[in-house]
Amino acid sequence: MKRILLTGASGFVGSHVLRHILVNTDWHVVCPVTFTHKGLSDRIRMAVFGVDDGYNRVKVIRCDLTAPISSITAHEFGKID
């Protein structure tokens, strides 16, 4: 099983990249996001919707990649595996 980090998955282009990965591979995807508004989380949900095992292959981690690593909580960091 391959696991990748996909930044920008909550954006327009990134959500389409996420869907393409889920449909065409068996990869697991870690998506760091800030969730500044509800529409961003909806894009990830729509990208995963209808994909076999999609919800089990995506891990969404709430964090700010522009901040020091300390901005990621221990709980969120533990989701990375």
Secondary structure, DSSP 8 states (H G I E B T S, - for coil): --EEE-TTTTSHHHHHHHHHHHHH---EEEEEE---SHHHHHHHHHHHTTSTTHHHHEEEEE--TTS-GGGS-HHHHHTT-
